[in-house]
């Protein structure tokens, strides 16, 4: 482990090595000094140490390049910085950030609450009764919004499923070529119904199933499935690929059926 964040000298050494790698082979110590915020004499001393340690090789006056050992050192240092950044964003900021939830019962500011996902929304219940908890930052009556911070644990949640139903384009019959009863049956059990394409919207309306969303169906389906909702996407054949591409990128399982 490089431990580049242990002290200022190690961090400065990293920054100077990065500057050399970025500027090589013509390296201006004055420019590096201005960029890093140290004197040119200090840069010269750092470079001499880097050469002695085999991380930098001097070719001629003001001409340097980072050695293979230096590149390896930079990779290890970057990993250290990345792990520290992950710790800050996930562990530290994640614990102090505030989010909103729906109170399921009376909640008092400062009270510990149990967190759950219902209908795709975060809910908070007074007391510690589950695997995911937080601390209320506001008072709240049942059914109102409550601020929550100090998140701990993992919310028990089964990801939702996505079913994509294809509808022919208008040139091939569009909504008129679809069995409305079959569409109504297919979307009946879904928590959320989405449409992609005009033909899909008309098909759903003919089946008495108004779509909740008629744009960006793939993105909405990914977000909904991650929150445990079962989603039905009715899409024109021309639009199915755009929907499934987003589902694959979001690592959301799905099945495609004929409408």
C-alpha positions, 0 to 999 in steps of 0.5 A: 500500500502506497499510503499517499494520504498519510502525510503532506510530503507523500501527497506532494510526491504523488502530485509531482510524479503525476505532473512529470508523467503528464509533461514528459519528456520536457519537464519544466520544474517552474511550471510544476512548482506553480501547479503544485504550490511549492518552490522550484527548489523543492520540486528539484529535490523531489525529482532527485529523490524520484530518480534515486528511487527508480521511479523517474529517469533523467534523460538530459537537462529538463528531460525526464520520463516515468519508469515502469516502476514509477507507473506501477507506483502511480497505479497503486497510489491511484488505488489508495486515493480511489479507496479513500474517496469511496470511503468518504462518499459511501461510508462517511457522506452516506451516513451524514446525508439526509433523505426523505421518507414517508412516515408510516406512524408518528415519528419524533425528531431524533428517534431511531426509525426502521427503513423499508421500500414500499411501492418504490418509495422509502418509508420510515417506521418508528423504532428499530425493527428491521435490518436498515435503520436511520435517525429522524431529523424532523417530526412527522405524522403518519403519511407525511414526509420525514427527514432521515439521516444516519443510515445503517444496514441494508434494506431487504428488497427483492428487485422487480421484474420487467416485461416488454410487450411488442406492438407492431408499428403503424405501417404494419397495423399498429394498435389495430393489429393487437389483441386488446384483451391480451394486452390488458391481461399482460399488464394487469398484474404490473405495479407500473405500466410504461409506453414507448411509441405512439402505437403503444400508447394507443394500444394501452388506452384501448385496453383501459390501461393508461401508461404512467410514462410515455417517454424514457420508458427504459430509464424509468423501468430500470429505476422502478425495478431497482425499487422492487416494482414489477414493470410492464413496458408496451413498446412499438417494435421500433422502440423495443431495442432502445428499451432493452438496451437501457435494461441491459446497461442497468443489469435489470433482467427482463423478458420480451413478449409479443403483444 
